[in-house]
Amino acid sequence: MMNWRAALQLGRVSNLPTVWSNVAAGAALSGLPPGLPVLARLLLALSLIYIAGMFLNDAHDRRVDAIERPERPIPSGRAGVAEVFVCGYAMLAGGVLLLAGLGVPALLAGLLLAGCVVGYDLHHKQNRFSPLIMGLCRALVYVTSALAVTGGRLPPPVWLGAMLLLAYLVGLSYAAKHENQGRIGKLLPLCGLAAPLLYLFTQPPGWIALLCLALFALWVVRCVWLAFRRQPDIRAAVGGLIAGISLNDAFLMAMHGLPLWALGGALAFVLTHRFQQRVAGT
């Protein structure tokens, strides 16, 4: 039976604050910040679906990991394949059931998200469209959160924010696919990392939004530098880009006049970066 350390590694729990800031950003973009009970249920449901996706990813990739990443819990013998599958699908079902209590639209979005998670885990190797599927998974967190708080409406800011997040994730996932190769051959596919900047043109930004945007841009530039310097560190770059998701969320929430929520997004970035020093984020 796996121990708690192996479970934390399987679930990449260090990245959970980025899921929480995604939930907050999705609700903020809807224009109807939720009450605490709804927010708590969303955070728990989408955290379970995220961890489930990470468990199932390791279970399906166990043969590849045995060659490329033998230190992972399954190939190193610290977790059994069957128990990882059972825990993964149980958490996935639990997350979807929690969403069922937030209305039919949220449930349908959750089912679509769960399908994308399983589809990605089954077919992401050698699949040229896998970065798009990964981006869709994150964008669906925005959509699910917004549908839960509005009861079924998706205001234009939610659509735009989700598309820009999807573009960022496509760039991030392209970098992640080259993690084990030690280098990234092309710079062009990373252009999606700059997509969130486009939200700047939707309305005049306040100084807090500009500050969040500056932090986001500087952080992304640092991560790209890590990936392309003379001795590249792709794993550190990818981990950093994952943490940067929360800075993007902070920027969007600041653009919608929610400075305290933006501060929460910035805190999620700091927590992710710190947690990744204890539990690898990739």
Accessible surface in RSA format (square Angstrom, percent):
REM  Atomic radii and reference values for relative SASA: ProtOr
REM  Chains: A
REM  Algorithm: Lee & Richards
REM  Probe-radius: 1.40
REM  Slices: 20
REM RES _ NUM      All-atoms   Total-Side   Main-Chain    Non-polar    All polar
REM                ABS   REL    ABS   REL    ABS   REL    ABS   REL    ABS   REL
RES MET A   1   222.89 115.4 146.51  97.0  76.37 181.8 112.35  95.5 110.54 146.4
RES MET A   2    26.57  13.8  14.58   9.6  11.99  28.5  11.89  10.1  14.68  19.4
RES ASN A   3    79.68  54.9  69.13  66.8  10.55  25.4  36.04  86.7  43.64  42.2
RES TRP A   4   178.37  71.6 167.71  81.2  10.66  25.0 144.79  77.2  33.59  54.5
RES ARG A   5    91.39  38.4  91.39  46.6   0.00   0.0  32.88  44.9  58.52  35.5
RES ALA A   6     0.00   0.0   0.00   0.0   0.00   0.0   0.00   0.0   0.00   0.0
RES ALA A   7    29.61  27.2  27.25  42.0   2.36   5.4  27.48  38.7   2.13   5.6
RES LEU A   8    55.88  31.1  55.74  39.9   0.14   0.3  55.88  39.2   0.00   0.0
RES GLN A   9    37.27  20.8  36.81  26.9   0.46   1.1   5.23  11.1  32.04  24.3
RES LEU A  10     0.00   0.0   0.00   0.0   0.00   0.0   0.00   0.0   0.00   0.0
RES GLY A  11     0.00   0.0   0.00   N/A   0.00   0.0   0.00   0.0   0.00   0.0
RES ARG A  12    22.38   9.4  22.38  11.4   0.00   0.0   0.66   0.9  21.72  13.2
RES VAL A  13    31.22  20.5  27.73  25.1   3.49   8.4  27.73  24.1   3.49   9.5
RES SER A  14     1.44   1.2   0.16   0.2   1.28   2.9   1.44   3.1   0.00   0.0
RES ASN A  15     0.69   0.5   0.69   0.7   0.00   0.0   0.00   0.0   0.69   0.7
RES LEU A  16    20.75  11.6  20.75  14.8   0.00   0.0  20.75  14.6   0.00   0.0
RES PRO A  17     0.29   0.2   0.29   0.3   0.00   0.0   0.29   0.2   0.00   0.0
RES THR A  18     0.00   0.0   0.00   0.0   0.00   0.0   0.00   0.0   0.00   0.0
RES VAL A  19     2.73   1.8   2.73   2.5   0.00   0.0   2.73   2.4   0.00   0.0
RES TRP A  20    94.25  37.8  91.74  44.4   2.51   5.9  88.04  46.9   6.21  10.1
RES SER A  21     5.12   4.3   0.64   0.9   4.48  10.3   4.95  10.5   0.18   0.2
RES ASN A  22     0.00   0.0   0.00   0.0   0.00   0.0   0.00   0.0   0.00   0.0
RES VAL A  23     0.00   0.0   0.00   0.0   0.00   0.0   0.00   0.0   0.00   0.0
RES ALA A  24    18.55  17.1  18.55  28.6   0.00   0.0  18.55  26.1   0.00   0.0
RES ALA A  25     0.00   0.0   0.00   0.0   0.00   0.0   0.00   0.0   0.00   0.0
RES GLY A  26     0.00   0.0   0.00   N/A   0.00   0.0   0.00   0.0   0.00   0.0
RES ALA A  27     0.00   0.0   0.00   0.0   0.00   0.0   0.00   0.0   0.00   0.0
RES ALA A  28     2.12   2.0   0.00   0.0   2.12   4.8   0.00   0.0   2.12   5.6
RES LEU A  29     2.51   1.4   0.00   0.0   2.50   6.3   0.00   0.0   2.50   6.7
RES SER A  30     6.97   5.9   0.00   0.0   6.97  16.1   0.29   0.6   6.68   9.4
RES GLY A  31    53.37  65.8   0.00   N/A  53.37  65.8  31.89  87.5  21.48  48.1
RES LEU A  32    84.39  47.0  82.35  58.9   2.04   5.1  83.78  58.8   0.61   1.6
RES PRO A  33    64.00  46.6  41.37  37.7  22.63  82.3  41.37  34.2  22.63 140.7
RES PRO A  34    22.04  16.1   0.60   0.5  21.45  78.0   8.09   6.7  13.96  86.8
RES GLY A  35    43.98  54.2   0.00   N/A  43.98  54.2  33.64  92.3  10.34  23.1
RES LEU A  36   137.76  76.7 128.34  91.8   9.42  23.7 130.24  91.5   7.52  20.2
RES PRO A  37   108.25  78.9  93.28  85.0  14.98  54.4 102.56  84.7   5.69  35.4
RES VAL A  38    46.88  30.9  46.05  41.7   0.84   2.0  46.88  40.7   0.00   0.0
RES LEU A  39    35.43  19.7  35.43  25.3   0.00   0.0  35.43  24.9   0.00   0.0
RES ALA A  40    50.18  46.1  43.21  66.7   6.97  15.9  46.21  65.1   3.97  10.5
RES ARG A  41    90.36  37.9  84.32  43.0   6.04  14.4  10.78  14.7  79.58  48.2
RES LEU A  42     0.00   0.0   0.00   0.0   0.00   0.0   0.00   0.0   0.00   0.0
RES LEU A  43    49.81  27.7  49.49  35.4   0.31   0.8  49.74  34.9   0.07   0.2
RES LEU A  44    96.99  54.0  93.12  66.6   3.87   9.7  96.82  68.0   0.17   0.5
RES ALA A  45     0.00   0.0   0.00   0.0   0.00   0.0   0.00   0.0   0.00   0.0
RES LEU A  46     2.62   1.5   0.68   0.5   1.94   4.9   0.68   0.5   1.94   5.2
RES SER A  47    10.95   9.3  10.95  14.6   0.00   0.0  10.07  21.4   0.89   1.2
RES LEU A  48    41.48  23.1  41.47  29.7   0.01   0.0  41.48  29.1   0.00   0.0
RES ILE A  49     3.14   1.8   3.14   2.3   0.00   0.0   3.14   2.3   0.00   0.0
RES TYR A  50    33.92  15.8  26.71  15.2   7.21  18.8  27.75  20.9   6.17   7.6
RES ILE A  51    27.80  15.8  27.80  20.7   0.00   0.0  27.80  20.0   0.00   0.0
RES ALA A  52     0.00   0.0   0.00   0.0   0.00   0.0   0.00   0.0   0.00   0.0
RES GLY A  53     3.88   4.8   0.00   N/A   3.88   4.8   3.75  10.3   0.13   0.3
RES MET A  54    29.42  15.2  29.42  19.5   0.00   0.0  21.92  18.6   7.49   9.9
RES PHE A  55     9.79   4.9   9.79   6.1   0.00   0.0   9.79   5.9   0.00   0.0
RES LEU A  56     0.83   0.5   0.83   0.6   0.00   0.0   0.83   0.6   0.00   0.0
RES ASN A  57    16.47  11.4  16.47  15.9   0.00   0.0   1.67   4.0  14.80  14.3
RES ASP A  58     1.51   1.1   1.08   1.1   0.43   1.0   0.41   1.0   1.09   1.1
RES ALA A  59     0.00   0.0   0.00   0.0   0.00   0.0   0.00   0.0   0.00   0.0
RES HIS A  60    52.61  28.8  30.28  21.0  22.33  57.1  18.15  18.7  34.47  40.1
RES ASP A  61    10.46   7.3   9.87   9.8   0.59   1.4   0.98   2.3   9.48   9.5
RES ARG A  62    57.41  24.1  54.87  28.0   2.54   6.0  10.76  14.7  46.65  28.3
RES ARG A  63   169.06  71.0 161.33  82.2   7.73  18.4  75.42 103.1  93.65  56.8
RES VAL A  64    51.48  33.9  49.09  44.4   2.39   5.8  51.28  44.6   0.20   0.5
RES ASP A  65    14.39  10.1  14.39  14.3   0.00   0.0   0.00   0.0  14.39  14.4
RES ALA A  66    55.44  51.0  37.24  57.5  18.19  41.4  37.83  53.3  17.61  46.6
RES ILE A  67   147.05  83.7 121.90  90.8  25.15  60.6 126.41  91.0  20.63  56.0
RES GLU A  68    86.72  49.8  58.36  44.1  28.36  67.5  21.93  42.4  64.79  52.9
RES ARG A  69    21.99   9.2  21.76  11.1   0.23   0.6   7.57  10.3  14.43   8.7
RES PRO A  70    74.88  54.6  69.84  63.7   5.04  18.3  70.12  57.9   4.76  29.6
RES GLU A  71    92.06  52.9  79.17  59.9  12.89  30.7  71.66 138.6  20.39  16.7
RES ARG A  72    10.47   4.4   9.51   4.8   0.96   2.3   3.08   4.2   7.39   4.5
RES PRO A  73     0.56   0.4   0.56   0.5   0.00   0.0   0.56   0.5   0.00   0.0
RES ILE A  74    16.79   9.6   8.21   6.1   8.58  20.7   8.21   5.9   8.58  23.3
RES PRO A  75    43.13  31.4   3.27   3.0  39.86 144.9  13.66  11.3  29.47 183.2
RES SER A  76    51.81  43.8  16.62  22.2  35.18  81.0  26.18  55.7  25.63  35.9
RES GLY A  77    64.71  79.8   0.00   N/A  64.71  79.8  32.36  88.8  32.35  72.4
RES ARG A  78    80.87  34.0  68.57  35.0  12.31  29.3  58.08  79.4  22.79  13.8
RES ALA A  79     6.88   6.3   0.00   0.0   6.88  15.7   2.91   4.1   3.98  10.5
RES GLY A  80    34.91  43.1   0.00   N/A  34.91  43.1  31.86  87.4   3.05   6.8
RES VAL A  81    47.68  31.4  42.85  38.8   4.83  11.6  42.85  37.2   4.83  13.1
RES ALA A  82    75.65  69.6  66.40 102.5   9.25  21.0  72.64 102.3   3.01   8.0
RES GLU A  83    44.31  25.4  37.97  28.7   6.33  15.1  31.16  60.3  13.15  10.7
RES VAL A  84     0.00   0.0   0.00   0.0   0.00   0.0   0.00   0.0   0.00   0.0
RES PHE A  85    48.54  24.3  48.40  30.0   0.13   0.3  48.54  29.4   0.00   0.0
RES VAL A  86   103.87  68.4  96.84  87.7   7.03  16.9 102.55  89.1   1.33   3.6
RES CYS A  87    47.15  35.7  43.56  48.6   3.59   8.4   7.56  19.1  39.59  42.7
RES GLY A  88     0.00   0.0   0.00   N/A   0.00   0.0   0.00   0.0   0.00   0.0
RES TYR A  89    92.63  43.2  88.44  50.3   4.19  10.9  74.56  56.0  18.07  22.3
RES ALA A  90    60.39  55.5  42.92  66.2  17.47  39.7  51.83  73.0   8.56  22.7
RES MET A  91    39.13  20.3  35.49  23.5   3.64   8.7  23.20  19.7  15.92  21.1
RES LEU A  92    14.09   7.8  14.09  10.1   0.00   0.0  14.09   9.9   0.00   0.0
RES ALA A  93    52.64  48.4  44.92  69.3   7.72  17.6  51.99  73.2   0.65   1.7
RES GLY A  94    24.15  29.8   0.00   N/A  24.15  29.8  22.69  62.3   1.47   3.3
RES GLY A  95     0.00   0.0   0.00   N/A   0.00   0.0   0.00   0.0   0.00   0.0
RES VAL A  96    16.16  10.6  16.16  14.6   0.00   0.0  16.16  14.0   0.00   0.0
RES LEU A  97   128.39  71.5 118.64  84.9   9.75  24.5 119.17  83.7   9.23  24.8
RES LEU A  98    45.18  25.2  43.55  31.2   1.63   4.1  44.81  31.5   0.37   1.0
RES LEU A  99     0.00   0.0   0.00   0.0   0.00   0.0   0.00   0.0   0.00   0.0
RES ALA A 100    44.11  40.6  25.55  39.4  18.56  42.2  25.80  36.3  18.31  48.5
RES GLY A 101    53.63  66.1   0.00   N/A  53.63  66.1  24.83  68.1  28.80  64.5
RES LEU A 102    26.09  14.5  10.55   7.5  15.55  39.1  17.00  11.9   9.10  24.5
RES GLY A 103    32.41  40.0   0.00   N/A  32.41  40.0  29.39  80.7   3.02   6.8
RES VAL A 104    99.63  65.6  96.37  87.2   3.26   7.9  96.93  84.2   2.70   7.3
RES PRO A 105    38.99  28.4  35.33  32.2   3.66  13.3  38.70  32.0   0.29   1.8
RES ALA A 106     0.19   0.2   0.00   0.0   0.19   0.4   0.00   0.0   0.19   0.5
RES LEU A 107    46.48  25.9  46.48  33.3   0.00   0.0  46.48  32.6   0.00   0.0
RES LEU A 108   105.82  58.9 100.14  71.6   5.68  14.3 100.63  70.7   5.19  14.0
RES ALA A 109     8.25   7.6   1.97   3.0   6.27  14.3   7.44  10.5   0.81   2.1
RES GLY A 110     0.00   0.0   0.00   N/A   0.00   0.0   0.00   0.0   0.00   0.0
RES LEU A 111    90.06  50.2  81.76  58.5   8.30  20.9  81.93  57.5   8.13  21.9
RES LEU A 112   101.26  56.4  94.84  67.8   6.42  16.1 100.48  70.6   0.78   2.1
RES LEU A 113     4.74   2.6   4.74   3.4   0.00   0.0   4.74   3.3   0.00   0.0
RES ALA A 114    10.52   9.7  10.22  15.8   0.30   0.7  10.52  14.8   0.00   0.0
RES GLY A 115    43.41  53.5   0.00   N/A  43.41  53.5  34.56  94.9   8.85  19.8
RES CYS A 116    17.98  13.6  11.90  13.3   6.08  14.3   5.00  12.7  12.99  14.0
RES VAL A 117    15.72  10.3  13.96  12.6   1.76   4.2  15.58  13.5   0.14   0.4
RES VAL A 118    32.01  21.1  31.77  28.8   0.24   0.6  32.01  27.8   0.00   0.0
RES GLY A 119    23.65  29.2   0.00   N/A  23.65  29.2  22.63  62.1   1.01   2.3
RES TYR A 120    28.88  13.5  28.62  16.3   0.26   0.7   6.36   4.8  22.52  27.8
RES ASP A 121     5.45   3.8   3.38   3.4   2.07   4.9   0.28   0.7   5.17   5.2
RES LEU A 122    90.30  50.3  63.37  45.3  26.93  67.7  63.80  44.8  26.50  71.3
RES HIS A 123   116.26  63.5 109.49  76.1   6.77  17.3  77.21  79.6  39.05  45.4
RES HIS A 124    18.45  10.1  18.02  12.5   0.43   1.1  10.52  10.8   7.93   9.2
RES LYS A 125    85.81  41.9  71.91  44.1  13.90  33.1  44.26  39.8  41.55  44.3
RES GLN A 126   179.89 100.6 138.69 101.4  41.20  98.1  61.83 131.6 118.06  89.5
RES ASN A 127    34.33  23.7  29.21  28.2   5.12  12.3  12.44  30.0  21.89  21.2
RES ARG A 128   201.32  84.5 171.59  87.5  29.73  70.8  61.83  84.5 139.49  84.5
RES PHE A 129   122.01  61.0 120.75  74.8   1.27   3.3 122.01  74.0   0.00   0.0
RES SER A 130     1.42   1.2   1.37   1.8   0.05   0.1   0.21   0.4   1.21   1.7
RES PRO A 131    12.17   8.9  11.81  10.8   0.36   1.3  12.02   9.9   0.15   0.9
RES LEU A 132    88.76  49.4  87.99  62.9   0.78   2.0  87.99  61.8   0.78   2.1
RES ILE A 133    43.73  24.9  43.11  32.1   0.62   1.5  43.73  31.5   0.00   0.0
RES MET A 134    40.68  21.1  40.68  26.9   0.00   0.0  26.84  22.8  13.84  18.3
RES GLY A 135     0.00   0.0   0.00   N/A   0.00   0.0   0.00   0.0   0.00   0.0
RES LEU A 136    67.87  37.8  67.87  48.6   0.00   0.0  67.87  47.7   0.00   0.0
RES CYS A 137    12.23   9.3  11.94  13.3   0.29   0.7   9.51  24.1   2.72   2.9
RES ARG A 138    17.15   7.2  16.76   8.5   0.39   0.9   6.38   8.7  10.77   6.5
RES ALA A 139     5.68   5.2   5.68   8.8   0.00   0.0   5.68   8.0   0.00   0.0
RES LEU A 140    10.56   5.9  10.56   7.6   0.00   0.0  10.56   7.4   0.00   0.0
RES VAL A 141    10.63   7.0  10.63   9.6   0.00   0.0  10.63   9.2   0.00   0.0
RES TYR A 142     0.00   0.0   0.00   0.0   0.00   0.0   0.00   0.0   0.00   0.0
RES VAL A 143    18.41  12.1  18.41  16.7   0.00   0.0  18.41  16.0   0.00   0.0
RES THR A 144     0.00   0.0   0.00   0.0   0.00   0.0   0.00   0.0   0.00   0.0
RES SER A 145     0.00   0.0   0.00   0.0   0.00   0.0   0.00   0.0   0.00   0.0
RES ALA A 146     0.00   0.0   0.00   0.0   0.00   0.0   0.00   0.0   0.00   0.0
RES LEU A 147    19.90  11.1  19.38  13.9   0.53   1.3  19.38  13.6   0.53   1.4
RES ALA A 148    13.79  12.7   0.00   0.0  13.79  31.4   0.00   0.0  13.79  36.5
RES VAL A 149    27.52  18.1   2.16   2.0  25.36  61.1   6.76   5.9  20.76  56.3
RES THR A 150    22.76  16.2   0.00   0.0  22.76  54.2   1.91   2.6  20.85  31.5
RES GLY A 151    57.08  70.4   0.00   N/A  57.08  70.4  30.79  84.5  26.29  58.9
RES GLY A 152    36.75  45.3   0.00   N/A  36.75  45.3  10.76  29.5  25.99  58.2
RES ARG A 153   133.74  56.2 129.49  66.0   4.24  10.1  73.92 101.0  59.82  36.3
RES LEU A 154    39.38  21.9  19.75  14.1  19.63  49.4  20.20  14.2  19.18  51.6
RES PRO A 155    21.10  15.4  15.43  14.1   5.68  20.6  21.01  17.3   0.09   0.6
RES PRO A 156   105.20  76.7 100.89  92.0   4.31  15.7 103.71  85.6   1.49   9.3
RES PRO A 157    38.02  27.7  34.84  31.8   3.18  11.6  37.83  31.2   0.18   1.1
RES VAL A 158     0.15   0.1   0.15   0.1   0.00   0.0   0.15   0.1   0.00   0.0
RES TRP A 159   134.24  53.9 133.96  64.8   0.27   0.6 121.74  64.9  12.50  20.3
RES LEU A 160    55.94  31.2  55.65  39.8   0.29   0.7  55.65  39.1   0.29   0.8
RES GLY A 161     0.09   0.1   0.00   N/A   0.09   0.1   0.00   0.0   0.09   0.2
RES ALA A 162     5.56   5.1   5.31   8.2   0.25   0.6   5.56   7.8   0.00   0.0
RES MET A 163   111.94  58.0 106.77  70.7   5.17  12.3  67.63  57.5  44.31  58.7
RES LEU A 164    12.61   7.0  12.61   9.0   0.00   0.0  12.61   8.9   0.00   0.0
RES LEU A 165     0.11   0.1   0.00   0.0   0.11   0.3   0.00   0.0   0.11   0.3
RES LEU A 166    38.38  21.4  38.38  27.5   0.00   0.0  38.38  27.0   0.00   0.0
RES ALA A 167    28.37  26.1  24.98  38.5   3.39   7.7  28.37  40.0   0.00   0.0
RES TYR A 168     0.00   0.0   0.00   0.0   0.00   0.0   0.00   0.0   0.00   0.0
RES LEU A 169     5.07   2.8   5.07   3.6   0.00   0.0   5.07   3.6   0.00   0.0
RES VAL A 170    44.79  29.5  44.79  40.5   0.00   0.0  44.79  38.9   0.00   0.0
RES GLY A 171     0.00   0.0   0.00   N/A   0.00   0.0   0.00   0.0   0.00   0.0
RES LEU A 172     8.59   4.8   8.59   6.1   0.00   0.0   8.59   6.0   0.00   0.0
RES SER A 173     6.34   5.4   5.18   6.9   1.16   2.7   4.63   9.9   1.71   2.4
RES TYR A 174    38.88  18.2  38.88  22.1   0.00   0.0  32.27  24.3   6.61   8.1
RES ALA A 175     1.60   1.5   1.60   2.5   0.00   0.0   1.60   2.3   0.00   0.0
RES ALA A 176    36.65  33.7  26.17  40.4  10.48  23.8  26.37  37.1  10.28  27.2
RES LYS A 177    81.43  39.7  55.26  33.9  26.18  62.3  54.52  49.1  26.91  28.7
RES HIS A 178    28.84  15.8  28.84  20.0   0.00   0.0   9.74  10.0  19.09  22.2
RES GLU A 179    22.54  12.9  11.63   8.8  10.91  26.0   5.31  10.3  17.23  14.1
RES ASN A 180    72.23  49.8  35.30  34.1  36.93  88.9  19.16  46.1  53.07  51.3
RES GLN A 181   123.70  69.2  92.74  67.8  30.96  73.7  40.28  85.7  83.42  63.3
RES GLY A 182    37.02  45.7   0.00   N/A  37.02  45.7  30.56  83.9   6.47  14.5
RES ARG A 183   151.80  63.7 150.88  76.9   0.92   2.2  54.19  74.1  97.61  59.2
RES ILE A 184     7.43   4.2   0.24   0.2   7.19  17.3   0.24   0.2   7.19  19.5
RES GLY A 185    50.02  61.7   0.00   N/A  50.02  61.7  19.23  52.8  30.79  69.0
RES LYS A 186   138.60  67.6 134.63  82.6   3.97   9.5  81.01  72.9  57.59  61.3
RES LEU A 187   105.99  59.0  99.12  70.9   6.87  17.3  99.12  69.6   6.87  18.5
RES LEU A 188   140.17  78.1 131.94  94.4   8.23  20.7 134.86  94.7   5.31  14.3
RES PRO A 189    44.46  32.4  27.55  25.1  16.90  61.4  40.10  33.1   4.36  27.1
RES LEU A 190     9.72   5.4   5.68   4.1   4.04  10.2   5.98   4.2   3.74  10.1
RES CYS A 191    79.54  60.2  64.58  72.0  14.96  35.2  38.67  98.0  40.88  44.1
RES GLY A 192    17.67  21.8   0.00   N/A  17.67  21.8  13.96  38.3   3.70   8.3
RES LEU A 193     4.91   2.7   4.52   3.2   0.38   1.0   4.52   3.2   0.38   1.0
RES ALA A 194    52.38  48.2  45.51  70.2   6.86  15.6  49.38  69.5   3.00   7.9
RES ALA A 195    14.41  13.2   8.83  13.6   5.58  12.7  13.98  19.7   0.43   1.1
RES PRO A 196     0.20   0.1   0.15   0.1   0.04   0.2   0.20   0.2   0.00   0.0
RES LEU A 197    64.07  35.7  63.75  45.6   0.32   0.8  63.75  44.8   0.32   0.9
RES LEU A 198   104.76  58.3  99.64  71.3   5.12  12.9  99.76  70.1   5.00  13.5
RES TYR A 199     2.74   1.3   2.74   1.6   0.00   0.0   0.00   0.0   2.74   3.4
RES LEU A 200    46.81  26.1  41.50  29.7   5.31  13.3  41.50  29.1   5.31  14.3
RES PHE A 201   162.67  81.4 128.65  79.7  34.02  88.5 134.75  81.7  27.92  79.9
RES THR A 202    65.16  46.3  27.77  28.2  37.39  89.1  35.83  48.1  29.33  44.3
RES GLN A 203    66.23  37.0  56.77  41.5   9.45  22.5  23.71  50.5  42.51  32.2
RES PRO A 204   128.10  93.4 105.00  95.7  23.10  84.0 110.58  91.3  17.52 108.9
RES PRO A 205    46.72  34.1  27.22  24.8  19.50  70.9  28.36  23.4  18.36 114.1
RES GLY A 206    44.57  55.0   0.00   N/A  44.57  55.0  37.73 103.5   6.84  15.3
RES TRP A 207   183.58  73.7 175.16  84.8   8.42  19.8 151.49  80.8  32.09  52.1
RES ILE A 208    54.15  30.8  53.75  40.0   0.40   1.0  53.75  38.7   0.40   1.1
RES ALA A 209     0.75   0.7   0.19   0.3   0.56   1.3   0.19   0.3   0.56   1.5
RES LEU A 210    85.83  47.8  81.25  58.1   4.57  11.5  81.56  57.3   4.27  11.5
RES LEU A 211    90.70  50.5  85.78  61.4   4.92  12.4  90.14  63.3   0.56   1.5
RES CYS A 212    10.23   7.7  10.09  11.3   0.14   0.3   0.14   0.4  10.09  10.9
RES LEU A 213    17.58   9.8  17.58  12.6   0.00   0.0  17.58  12.3   0.00   0.0
RES ALA A 214    47.55  43.7  39.59  61.1   7.95  18.1  47.22  66.5   0.33   0.9
RES LEU A 215    82.39  45.9  79.92  57.2   2.47   6.2  80.18  56.3   2.21   5.9
RES PHE A 216     2.34   1.2   2.34   1.4   0.00   0.0   2.34   1.4   0.00   0.0
RES ALA A 217    35.11  32.3  30.83  47.6   4.28   9.7  35.09  49.4   0.02   0.0
RES LEU A 218   124.20  69.2 118.41  84.7   5.79  14.6 118.84  83.5   5.36  14.4
RES TRP A 219    35.55  14.3  32.74  15.8   2.81   6.6  34.99  18.7   0.56   0.9
RES VAL A 220    14.10   9.3  14.10  12.8   0.00   0.0  14.10  12.2   0.00   0.0
RES VAL A 221    98.21  64.6  96.15  87.0   2.06   5.0  97.32  84.6   0.89   2.4
RES ARG A 222    99.17  41.6  93.42  47.6   5.75  13.7  39.21  53.6  59.96  36.3
RES CYS A 223     0.17   0.1   0.00   0.0   0.17   0.4   0.00   0.0   0.17   0.2
RES VAL A 224    37.06  24.4  35.74  32.4   1.32   3.2  37.06  32.2   0.00   0.0
RES TRP A 225   141.92  57.0 135.34  65.5   6.57  15.4 119.61  63.8  22.31  36.2
RES LEU A 226    12.49   7.0  12.49   8.9   0.00   0.0  12.49   8.8   0.00   0.0
RES ALA A 227     5.29   4.9   2.76   4.3   2.53   5.8   2.76   3.9   2.53   6.7
RES PHE A 228    80.78  40.4  51.42  31.8  29.36  76.4  55.56  33.7  25.21  72.2
RES ARG A 229    82.78  34.8  69.20  35.3  13.59  32.4  24.62  33.6  58.17  35.3
RES ARG A 230   231.79  97.3 193.17  98.5  38.61  91.9  83.74 114.4 148.05  89.7
RES GLN A 231   145.58  81.4 138.89 101.5   6.69  15.9  42.88  91.3 102.69  77.9
RES PRO A 232    49.71  36.2  28.30  25.8  21.41  77.8  28.30  23.4  21.41 133.1
RES ASP A 233    55.34  38.8  51.19  51.0   4.15   9.8  11.47  27.0  43.87  43.8
RES ILE A 234     5.19   3.0   1.64   1.2   3.55   8.6   1.64   1.2   3.55   9.6
RES ARG A 235    96.47  40.5  93.22  47.5   3.25   7.7  44.70  61.1  51.77  31.4
RES ALA A 236    42.89  39.4  26.76  41.3  16.13  36.7  38.16  53.7   4.73  12.5
RES ALA A 237     0.74   0.7   0.74   1.1   0.00   0.0   0.74   1.0   0.00   0.0
RES VAL A 238     1.86   1.2   1.86   1.7   0.00   0.0   1.86   1.6   0.00   0.0
RES GLY A 239     7.62   9.4   0.00   N/A   7.62   9.4   7.62  20.9   0.00   0.0
RES GLY A 240     4.43   5.5   0.00   N/A   4.43   5.5   3.11   8.5   1.32   2.9
RES LEU A 241     3.96   2.2   3.96   2.8   0.00   0.0   3.96   2.8   0.00   0.0
RES ILE A 242    19.13  10.9  19.13  14.3   0.00   0.0  19.13  13.8   0.00   0.0
RES ALA A 243     0.00   0.0   0.00   0.0   0.00   0.0   0.00   0.0   0.00   0.0
RES GLY A 244     0.00   0.0   0.00   N/A   0.00   0.0   0.00   0.0   0.00   0.0
RES ILE A 245     0.94   0.5   0.94   0.7   0.00   0.0   0.94   0.7   0.00   0.0
RES SER A 246     0.00   0.0   0.00   0.0   0.00   0.0   0.00   0.0   0.00   0.0
RES LEU A 247     5.20   2.9   5.20   3.7   0.00   0.0   5.20   3.6   0.00   0.0
RES ASN A 248     0.80   0.5   0.72   0.7   0.08   0.2   0.08   0.2   0.72   0.7
RES ASP A 249     0.00   0.0   0.00   0.0   0.00   0.0   0.00   0.0   0.00   0.0
RES ALA A 250     0.16   0.1   0.16   0.2   0.00   0.0   0.16   0.2   0.00   0.0
RES PHE A 251     0.15   0.1   0.15   0.1   0.00   0.0   0.15   0.1   0.00   0.0
RES LEU A 252     1.02   0.6   1.02   0.7   0.00   0.0   1.02   0.7   0.00   0.0
RES MET A 253     0.53   0.3   0.52   0.3   0.01   0.0   0.53   0.4   0.00   0.0
RES ALA A 254    13.02  12.0   0.01   0.0  13.00  29.6   1.00   1.4  12.01  31.8
RES MET A 255    11.21   5.8   0.09   0.1  11.12  26.5   1.63   1.4   9.58  12.7
RES HIS A 256    51.94  28.4  27.43  19.1  24.52  62.7  18.11  18.7  33.84  39.4
RES GLY A 257    57.18  70.5   0.00   N/A  57.18  70.5  34.75  95.4  22.43  50.2
RES LEU A 258    39.26  21.9  37.66  26.9   1.60   4.0  39.26  27.6   0.00   0.0
RES PRO A 259    66.38  48.4  61.53  56.1   4.85  17.6  62.19  51.3   4.19  26.1
RES LEU A 260   139.63  77.8 130.74  93.5   8.89  22.3 130.94  92.0   8.69  23.4
RES TRP A 261    62.49  25.1  53.76  26.0   8.73  20.5  36.96  19.7  25.54  41.4
RES ALA A 262     1.52   1.4   1.02   1.6   0.50   1.1   1.24   1.7   0.29   0.8
RES LEU A 263   117.53  65.5 113.24  81.0   4.28  10.8 117.00  82.2   0.52   1.4
RES GLY A 264    36.14  44.6   0.00   N/A  36.14  44.6  29.51  81.0   6.63  14.8
RES GLY A 265     1.40   1.7   0.00   N/A   1.40   1.7   0.41   1.1   0.99   2.2
RES ALA A 266    26.64  24.5  26.43  40.8   0.22   0.5  26.60  37.5   0.04   0.1
RES LEU A 267   102.21  56.9  98.82  70.7   3.39   8.5 101.74  71.5   0.47   1.3
RES ALA A 268     7.83   7.2   6.39   9.9   1.44   3.3   7.50  10.6   0.33   0.9
RES PHE A 269    29.23  14.6  29.23  18.1   0.00   0.0  29.23  17.7   0.00   0.0
RES VAL A 270    72.57  47.8  71.35  64.6   1.22   2.9  72.56  63.1   0.00   0.0
RES LEU A 271    57.07  31.8  57.07  40.8   0.00   0.0  57.07  40.1   0.00   0.0
RES THR A 272     0.00   0.0   0.00   0.0   0.00   0.0   0.00   0.0   0.00   0.0
RES HIS A 273    61.58  33.7  61.41  42.7   0.16   0.4  39.72  40.9  21.86  25.4
RES ARG A 274   147.73  62.0 144.32  73.6   3.41   8.1  32.02  43.8 115.71  70.1
RES PHE A 275    82.25  41.1  81.79  50.7   0.46   1.2  82.16  49.8   0.09   0.3
RES GLN A 276    30.88  17.3  16.33  11.9  14.56  34.7  10.54  22.4  20.35  15.4
RES GLN A 277   120.90  67.6  82.54  60.3  38.36  91.3  44.71  95.2  76.19  57.8
RES ARG A 278   185.26  77.8 174.39  88.9  10.87  25.9  50.36  68.8 134.89  81.8
RES VAL A 279    10.17   6.7   9.26   8.4   0.91   2.2  10.17   8.8   0.00   0.0
RES ALA A 280    47.77  43.9  35.82  55.3  11.96  27.2  40.56  57.1   7.21  19.1
RES GLY A 281     8.95  11.0   0.00   N/A   8.95  11.0   0.03   0.1   8.92  20.0
RES THR A 282    18.02  12.8   8.39   8.5   9.63  22.9  17.18  23.1   0.84   1.3
END  Absolute sums over single chains surface
CHAIN  1 A    12568.1      10278.4       2289.7       8883.9       3684.2
END  Absolute sums over all chains
TOTAL         12568.1      10278.4       2289.7       8883.9       3684.2
